[in-house]
Amino acid sequence: MTYSDQEAATIMMSGEQPSHLQRKASQAQAKADQSGSGKAAASKAQSEADRAAVPKHGL
């Protein structure tokens, strides 16, 4: 399994694996960044996934 730069940074900072929701949001963000389409929705999904991970990982 390979990780995006953002996922790798999350793992290194927290010592935890990103949640499934974070991985999916990160993939959507990477695709949006590459295509230029859907950036706002991907950014929102990424923020929500990160907020959801706070209780799980204690970020």
RODO-2510 file (C-alpha; in nm, 4 decimals, decimal comma):
residues 59
     n   res          X          Y          Z
     1     m     0,0000     0,0000     0,0000
     2     t     0,1305     0,3428    -0,0829
     3     y     0,0458     0,6646     0,0976
     4     s     0,0080     1,0191    -0,0259
     5     d     0,2432     1,2805     0,1189
     6     q    -0,0339     1,4019     0,3467
     7     e    -0,1107     1,0507     0,4714
     8     a     0,2575     0,9836     0,5336
     9     a     0,2847     1,3072     0,7314
    10     t    -0,0199     1,2108     0,9380
    11     i     0,1318     0,8714     1,0166
    12     m     0,4680     1,0203     1,1128
    13     m     0,3154     1,2904     1,3337
    14     s     0,0643     1,0754     1,5151
    15     g     0,2269     0,7347     1,5008
    16     e    -0,1141     0,6044     1,3897
    17     q    -0,2512     0,4834     1,0604
    18     p    -0,4999     0,7200     0,8957
    19     s    -0,8624     0,6137     0,9207
    20     h    -1,0413     0,4677     0,6209
    21     l    -1,2311     0,7953     0,5850
    22     q    -0,9060     0,9925     0,5892
    23     r    -0,7523     0,7673     0,3229
    24     k    -1,0565     0,8038     0,0971
    25     a    -1,0653     1,1814     0,1466
    26     s    -0,6931     1,2071     0,0771
    27     q    -0,7328     1,0119    -0,2465
    28     a    -1,0212     1,2359    -0,3527
    29     q    -0,8141     1,5433    -0,2681
    30     a    -0,5195     1,4161    -0,4743
    31     k    -0,7462     1,3499    -0,7741
    32     a    -0,9070     1,6925    -0,7405
    33     d    -0,5652     1,8570    -0,7195
    34     q    -0,4504     1,6759    -1,0326
    35     s    -0,7649     1,7376    -1,2356
    36     g    -0,8550     2,0801    -1,0987
    37     s    -1,2146     1,9623    -1,0639
    38     g    -1,4028     1,9154    -0,7388
    39     k    -1,1428     2,0844    -0,5201
    40     a    -1,3942     2,2458    -0,2830
    41     a    -1,5813     1,9215    -0,2183
    42     a    -1,2585     1,7259    -0,1731
    43     s    -1,1225     1,9873     0,0661
    44     k    -1,4420     1,9756     0,2708
    45     a    -1,4308     1,5942     0,2818
    46     q    -1,0663     1,6077     0,3915
    47     s    -1,1474     1,8516     0,6721
    48     e    -1,4398     1,6415     0,7925
    49     a    -1,2284     1,3250     0,7874
    50     d    -0,9548     1,4951     0,9861
    51     r    -1,2051     1,6265     1,2406
    52     a    -1,3577     1,2785     1,2726
    53     a    -1,0116     1,1347     1,3415
    54     v    -0,9497     1,3595     1,6431
    55     p    -1,1355     1,1333     1,8883
    56     k    -0,9933     0,8199     1,7219
    57     h    -0,6289     0,9241     1,7154
    58     g    -0,6236     1,2126     1,9622
    59     l    -0,4762     1,4511     1,7056
***
